[in-house]
Amino acid sequence: MDLKKDVKYVKGVGPNRVKLLNKLGIFTLEDLITYYPRAYEDRSKPKAILECANGEEALIEVIACSKLSDVRLKGKTMQRLIVRDETASCTITWFNQSYLKNKFEIGKKYKFYGKITNNFGKITMTSPVYDEDEKNFNTGKIIPLYPLTYQLSQNVLRRIVEARAKRGRRGFAGNFARVLIKRVQFKK
């Protein structure tokens, strides 16, 4: 793997994303693999709904109990989904996310990660990330959080980095180690 190769050759990176990556100082594969996360978020340990504390960010594994419904308030649209696990039910809420309309099926299992609110026994989660039960893009693992600006989302940058890592796993690990050694000026 040539680490000096332009980032435009990474799967999922077109001309517009190249410009956004360049604004972050990412021009080459080496720049991409050494663009370190600012933090990590552990989304790997599910909790029962009733175990979640008010204000806690948590992963819940639940079954959809309703279809997504739209509620209109003061010119805005709110989408609501009722979910349940073996301990309680929870109302999941999004704002102005009409694309979610057909994403959830009654009786199907999903994983949601977000902030839990418990107001006198009414448990809610607002604008969580989610995955279907067998998928693990947003949940079920430790997620890197990158310093971002310039209209580049966490999901987009994570997909780009993961695509590069999957494409060249063998060369990626060895080259990554060499870059780190060079960066910290480690002498053998």
C-alpha positions as CSV (number, residue, x, y, z in Angstrom):
1,M,0.0,0.0,0.0
2,D,1.4,3.4,-1.0
3,L,0.8,5.8,1.9
4,K,1.5,8.8,-0.3
5,K,-1.4,7.9,-2.6
6,D,-4.1,10.6,-2.8
7,V,-7.1,10.2,-0.6
8,K,-9.4,10.5,-3.7
9,Y,-8.6,6.8,-4.4
10,V,-10.3,5.6,-1.2
11,K,-13.7,4.0,-1.8
12,G,-16.5,6.4,-1.0
13,V,-14.4,9.6,-1.6
14,G,-15.5,11.7,-4.5
15,P,-14.5,15.2,-5.5
16,N,-16.7,16.9,-2.9
17,R,-15.4,14.7,-0.1
18,V,-11.8,15.2,-1.2
19,K,-12.3,19.0,-0.7
20,L,-13.8,18.5,2.8
21,L,-11.0,16.1,3.8
22,N,-8.3,18.5,2.4
23,K,-9.8,21.2,4.7
24,L,-9.0,18.9,7.6
25,G,-5.5,18.4,6.4
26,I,-6.1,15.0,5.0
27,F,-4.5,14.7,1.6
28,T,-3.0,11.2,1.5
29,L,-3.7,7.7,2.9
30,E,-1.0,8.4,5.5
31,D,-2.9,11.6,6.6
32,L,-6.1,9.5,6.7
33,I,-4.8,6.7,8.9
34,T,-3.1,9.2,11.2
35,Y,-6.1,11.4,11.7
36,Y,-6.7,10.2,15.2
37,P,-10.1,10.3,17.0
38,R,-10.5,12.9,19.8
39,A,-12.3,10.3,21.9
40,Y,-14.0,6.9,21.9
41,E,-17.6,6.1,22.8
42,D,-18.4,2.6,24.2
43,R,-21.6,1.5,22.5
44,S,-20.9,-2.2,23.0
45,K,-22.7,-3.0,26.3
46,P,-26.5,-3.1,26.1
47,K,-28.6,-2.3,29.2
48,A,-32.2,-3.0,30.0
49,I,-34.4,0.0,29.8
50,L,-35.1,0.1,33.5
51,E,-31.4,-0.1,34.4
52,C,-30.7,3.2,32.6
53,A,-30.3,6.3,34.7
54,N,-31.9,9.6,33.8
55,G,-29.5,11.5,31.6
56,E,-27.3,8.5,30.9
57,E,-26.2,7.7,27.3
58,A,-26.9,4.0,26.8
59,L,-27.3,1.2,24.3
60,I,-30.7,-0.5,24.5
61,E,-31.7,-3.7,22.5
62,V,-35.4,-3.5,21.9
63,I,-38.4,-4.6,19.8
64,A,-40.4,-2.1,17.8
65,C,-44.0,-2.0,19.2
66,S,-45.5,0.6,16.9
67,K,-45.0,2.1,13.4
68,L,-43.2,5.4,13.3
69,S,-45.8,8.1,13.7
70,D,-45.5,11.8,12.7
71,V,-46.6,14.5,15.1
72,R,-46.7,18.1,13.8
73,L,-45.9,20.9,16.3
74,K,-45.4,24.6,15.4
75,G,-44.3,23.9,11.9
76,K,-42.0,21.1,12.8
77,T,-42.5,17.4,12.4
78,M,-41.6,15.0,15.2
79,Q,-41.3,11.2,14.6
80,R,-42.1,8.8,17.4
81,L,-41.5,5.1,17.8
82,I,-42.5,3.0,20.8
83,V,-40.1,0.2,21.6
84,R,-39.9,-2.3,24.4
85,D,-37.5,-4.8,26.1
86,E,-38.3,-7.3,28.8
87,T,-38.2,-4.6,31.5
88,A,-40.1,-1.5,30.1
89,S,-41.1,0.5,27.1
90,C,-39.4,3.6,25.7
91,T,-40.6,6.3,23.3
92,I,-37.9,7.1,20.7
93,T,-38.2,10.6,19.2
94,W,-36.6,12.3,16.2
95,F,-37.3,15.8,14.8
96,N,-37.7,16.5,11.1
97,Q,-36.4,13.1,10.0
98,S,-39.2,12.0,7.6
99,Y,-36.8,9.7,5.8
100,L,-37.2,7.3,8.8
101,K,-40.9,6.7,7.9
102,N,-40.4,3.1,6.6
103,K,-37.2,2.1,8.5
104,F,-38.9,0.3,11.4
105,E,-41.1,-2.8,11.4
106,I,-43.3,-3.9,14.3
107,G,-41.9,-6.9,16.1
108,K,-38.4,-6.5,14.7
109,K,-35.4,-6.1,17.0
110,Y,-33.2,-2.9,16.9
111,K,-30.4,-1.4,18.9
112,F,-30.5,2.3,19.9
113,Y,-27.8,4.4,21.5
114,G,-28.6,7.8,22.9
115,K,-29.5,9.8,26.0
116,I,-32.2,8.4,28.2
117,T,-34.7,10.6,29.9
118,N,-36.9,9.3,32.7
119,N,-39.6,11.8,33.8
120,F,-41.7,10.2,36.5
121,G,-41.5,6.7,34.9
122,K,-42.0,7.9,31.3
123,I,-38.8,6.8,29.5
124,T,-37.7,8.5,26.3
125,M,-34.7,8.7,24.1
126,T,-34.3,11.6,21.6
127,S,-32.4,11.4,18.3
128,P,-30.5,8.2,18.9
129,V,-28.3,6.4,16.5
130,Y,-29.6,2.9,15.6
131,D,-28.9,-0.4,13.9
132,E,-31.0,-3.3,13.0
133,D,-30.3,-6.3,15.3
134,E,-27.6,-8.0,13.3
135,K,-25.8,-4.9,12.1
136,N,-23.1,-3.1,13.9
137,F,-22.2,0.2,12.2
138,N,-23.5,2.6,14.9
139,T,-23.8,0.3,17.8
140,G,-22.4,-2.9,19.3
141,K,-18.8,-1.7,19.4
142,I,-16.5,1.1,20.5
143,I,-16.9,4.0,18.1
144,P,-14.2,6.6,17.3
145,L,-15.2,10.3,17.6
146,Y,-13.2,12.5,15.2
147,P,-12.6,16.2,15.5
148,L,-14.7,17.5,12.6
149,T,-15.6,20.6,10.8
150,Y,-16.4,21.6,7.3
151,Q,-19.7,19.7,6.9
152,L,-18.1,16.2,7.3
153,S,-20.1,14.0,9.6
154,Q,-18.8,11.3,12.0
155,N,-20.5,8.6,10.0
156,V,-19.0,9.7,6.7
157,L,-15.4,9.9,8.1
158,R,-15.8,6.6,9.9
159,R,-17.0,4.9,6.7
160,I,-14.1,6.3,4.8
161,V,-11.5,5.1,7.4
162,E,-13.2,1.7,7.7
163,A,-13.4,1.3,3.9
164,R,-9.6,1.9,3.7
165,A,-8.9,-0.5,6.6
166,K,-11.0,-3.3,5.1
167,R,-9.5,-2.9,1.7
168,G,-5.9,-3.4,2.8
169,R,-6.0,-5.1,6.2
170,R,-2.6,-6.8,5.8
171,G,-0.7,-3.8,4.5
172,F,-2.7,-1.4,6.6
173,A,-1.5,-2.7,10.0
174,G,2.1,-2.8,9.0
175,N,2.1,0.6,7.3
176,F,0.2,2.1,10.2
177,A,2.8,0.8,12.7
178,R,5.6,2.2,10.5
179,V,3.9,5.6,10.3
180,L,3.5,5.7,14.1
181,I,7.1,4.8,14.7
182,K,8.2,7.4,12.3
183,R,5.9,10.0,13.8
184,V,7.1,9.5,17.4
185,Q,10.7,9.1,16.1
186,F,11.1,5.7,17.8
187,K,14.6,4.2,17.2
188,K,14.9,0.4,16.9
